[in-house]
Amino acid sequence: MKCQYCGGEIRLDDLVCPYCGRPNEEAKTHAEEMRRFRIRLKKTEEEVRETAGRTSHRAAKIAVIAILLVGIAANVFIQSRAYSFYYDHQRSQAVKHAEAYQEVLDAFLEKQDYVGFSGYSQAKGISFSEDVYEAYLPISWAANRFRYVMLDLMRLVNHDEYVDLTHLAQMTIDELEEFYEQMNPEKYSWYEYNIEETEAHFTAMQEQVAAVLVSYFGMGEEDAAALPGMTKGERTLALEKVFMKKLEAENGSEE
């Protein structure tokens, strides 16, 4: 399977992605499903052994083999379907409790807490393609990218566990490019509602990113404010210059 953040190949039981260090949010659910499965399988095996023990030895061996075959099949089925069941349930709950969930989402937006908005919607399995949530869709796109951008920026600030800082800086630039691309009016102009509110939140997200770049990376305020209007090439050059300057300064101070 692929990491939902960086696209790297990860195993279902990897707690974190070995490439970007972000948590594998499916691993915990997988572990719990497998724990329950093993308990059920052990109980069934004990019951069959007990029953088979009252018959012939050969029948007992056949029963145990049958259990193992069923266990293997069930294991494959659980790994392929457990998350589908889990997320289907989450989505149905999100629709059922839409009014309550929307109140929470609106509270996050009122505080301009876009990381909270993105994290809450992901934790609750909210699908913004559902009619009851569709009005939030353009904001959700941008909020998800905003969340990843902030995470990467803070990792560049506190990067003790990362060795390849150049790669981390490039990954952050890529996330920023995706973030600013979500601000492209062509991606949300087909909506006939909440255009002004959407643009207001986009502006607030851009201002928060600019504030981080100015405060933590020494980028000029005018340069940071101009990032949304730059071409992709101009933006990449501006960000590379800022990030490399900071990393070079830190490397120099360590020496």
C-alpha positions in Angstrom: 0.0 0.0 0.0 1.0 3.6 -0.4 1.4 6.3 2.2 -1.5 8.8 1.8 0.9 11.7 2.5 4.1 11.1 0.4 3.1 8.1 -1.8 5.9 5.9 -0.5 5.4 2.2 -0.3 4.5 1.1 3.2 3.2 -2.1 4.8 -0.1 -2.3 6.5 1.5 -2.9 9.9 4.0 0.0 9.6 3.0 2.4 12.4 4.8 5.3 10.6 5.9 5.8 7.0 9.6 5.1 6.7 10.0 7.8 4.1 8.2 10.9 5.5 7.7 9.8 9.2 4.0 10.5 9.2 1.7 8.1 11.1 0.0 5.2 9.2 -3.5 5.8 10.4 -4.7 2.5 9.1 -2.2 0.5 11.2 -3.9 0.9 14.5 -7.2 -0.2 13.1 -5.6 -3.2 11.4 -3.9 -4.3 14.6 -7.1 -4.2 16.5 -9.0 -6.1 13.8 -6.3 -8.8 13.8 -6.3 -9.0 17.6 -10.0 -9.7 17.6 -9.6 -12.1 14.7 -6.9 -14.1 16.5 -9.1 -14.3 19.6 -12.0 -15.6 17.6 -9.8 -18.1 15.7 -8.2 -19.5 18.9 -11.6 -19.9 20.5 -13.0 -21.7 17.4 -9.9 -23.9 17.2 -10.2 -25.0 20.8 -13.8 -25.8 20.3 -13.1 -27.9 17.2 -10.2 -29.7 18.9 -12.4 -30.6 21.9 -15.1 -31.9 19.6 -12.6 -33.7 17.3 -10.9 -35.2 20.4 -14.0 -37.2 21.0 -13.8 -38.8 17.6 -10.8 -40.3 15.8 -7.2 -38.9 15.8 -7.3 -38.6 12.0 -10.5 -36.6 12.1 -8.9 -34.2 14.6 -6.0 -33.6 12.3 -8.4 -32.8 9.4 -10.4 -30.5 11.6 -7.2 -28.5 12.6 -6.1 -28.3 9.0 -9.5 -27.0 8.0 -9.3 -24.4 10.7 -5.9 -23.2 9.5 -7.2 -22.9 5.9 -10.2 -21.0 7.0 -8.0 -18.8 9.2 -5.7 -17.9 6.2 -8.7 -17.1 4.1 -10.3 -15.0 6.8 -7.0 -13.2 7.4 -6.8 -12.2 3.7 -10.4 -11.1 3.8 -9.9 -9.0 6.9 -6.8 -7.3 5.5 -8.6 -6.4 2.3 -12.0 -5.5 3.7 -11.7 -4.4 7.3 -10.9 -0.8 6.4 -13.7 -0.7 3.8 -16.2 -1.7 6.5 -14.7 0.7 9.0 -14.8 3.7 6.7 -18.2 2.8 5.4 -19.4 2.9 9.0 -17.7 6.2 9.6 -19.2 7.8 6.5 -22.7 6.6 7.4 -22.3 8.0 11.0 -21.1 11.3 9.5 -24.2 11.6 7.5 -26.4 10.6 10.3 -24.9 13.1 12.7 -24.3 15.8 10.1 -25.9 18.6 12.1 -23.7 18.0 15.1 -20.6 17.5 13.0 -21.2 20.7 11.0 -21.4 22.7 14.3 -17.9 21.5 15.1 -16.6 22.2 11.6 -18.1 25.7 11.8 -16.4 26.3 15.1 -13.0 25.4 13.7 -13.6 27.8 10.7 -14.7 30.6 13.0 -11.4 30.3 14.9 -9.6 29.9 11.6 -8.2 26.6 13.0 -7.7 24.8 9.7 -5.5 22.1 11.1 -8.3 21.3 13.5 -10.9 21.4 10.7 -8.9 18.9 8.6 -8.0 16.6 11.5 -11.6 16.5 12.8 -13.1 15.8 9.3 -10.5 13.0 8.8 -11.1 11.5 12.2 -14.8 11.4 11.7 -14.6 10.0 8.2 -16.5 13.0 6.7 -16.9 12.8 2.9 -17.3 16.3 1.5 -18.8 14.8 -1.6 -21.9 14.0 0.4 -24.7 16.6 -0.2 -24.8 17.6 3.5 -21.1 18.6 3.4 -20.6 19.7 -0.1 -20.6 23.4 0.8 -17.3 22.8 2.7 -15.6 21.0 -0.2 -13.3 23.7 -1.6 -12.3 24.7 2.0 -11.6 21.1 2.9 -9.3 20.6 -0.1 -7.3 23.7 1.0 -7.4 22.8 4.7 -6.0 19.4 4.1 -3.1 20.8 2.2 -2.7 23.5 4.8 -2.4 20.9 7.5 0.4 19.0 5.6 2.2 22.3 4.9 2.2 23.3 8.6 3.4 19.8 9.6 6.3 20.0 7.1 7.2 23.5 8.1 7.4 22.6 11.7 9.5 19.6 10.9 11.9 21.8 9.2 12.0 24.0 12.3 12.4 21.0 14.6 14.3 18.5 12.4 16.5 16.6 14.9 15.2 13.2 13.7 15.7 13.9 10.0 19.0 13.3 8.3 18.3 14.4 4.7 17.1 17.9 5.3 17.5 18.8 1.6 14.9 16.1 0.8 12.6 17.4 3.6 12.9 21.0 2.3 12.0 19.8 -1.2 9.0 17.8 0.1 7.9 21.0 2.0 8.1 23.0 -1.2 6.1 20.4 -3.1 3.4 20.6 -0.3 3.4 24.4 -0.6 2.9 24.1 -4.3 -0.1 21.8 -3.8 -1.4 24.2 -1.2 -1.3 27.3 -3.5 -2.7 25.3 -6.4 -5.8 24.7 -4.3 -6.3 28.4 -4.2 -6.7 28.5 -8.0 -10.2 29.8 -8.6 -10.7 27.3 -11.4 -10.8 24.6 -8.7 -13.8 26.1 -6.9 -15.4 28.7 -9.2 -18.0 26.2 -10.4 -19.6 26.3 -7.0 -22.6 28.7 -6.8 -22.4 29.2 -3.1 -20.1 30.4 -0.4 -17.6 31.9 -2.8 -16.9 34.9 -0.6 -16.6 32.8 2.5 -14.3 30.3 0.7 -12.0 33.1 -0.6 -11.9 34.6 2.9 -10.7 31.3 4.4 -8.2 30.9 1.6 -6.8 34.3 2.4 -6.6 33.4 6.1 -4.7 30.2 5.3 -2.2 32.0 3.1 -1.7 34.7 5.8 -0.9 32.0 8.4 1.6 30.3 6.1 3.2 33.6 5.3 3.4 34.4 9.1 5.3 31.1 9.7 7.7 31.7 6.7 8.4 35.2 8.1 8.7 34.2 11.7 10.6 30.9 11.5 12.5 31.2 8.1 13.3 34.8 7.9 11.4 35.4 4.6 10.5 39.0 3.9 6.9 40.0 4.6 6.4 41.3 1.1 7.9 38.2 -0.5 5.8 35.9 1.7 2.6 37.8 0.9 3.4 37.7 -2.8 3.7 33.9 -3.0 0.1 33.1 -4.0 0.4 35.3 -7.0 3.7 33.9 -8.3 4.1 31.4 -11.0 5.1 27.9 -9.9 8.7 28.5 -11.0 9.0 31.8 -9.2 7.5 30.3 -6.1 9.9 27.3 -6.1 12.9 29.6 -6.5 11.8 31.9 -3.7 11.1 29.0 -1.3 14.3 27.2 -2.1 16.3 30.3 -1.4 14.7 30.8 2.0 14.9 27.1 3.1 18.4 26.6 1.9 19.6 29.8 3.6 18.1 28.7 6.9 19.6 25.2 6.6 23.0 26.6 5.6 22.9 28.9 8.6 22.1 26.1 11.0 24.8 23.9 9.5 27.3 26.7 10.0 26.3 27.2 13.6 26.7 23.5 14.3 30.3 23.6 13.0 
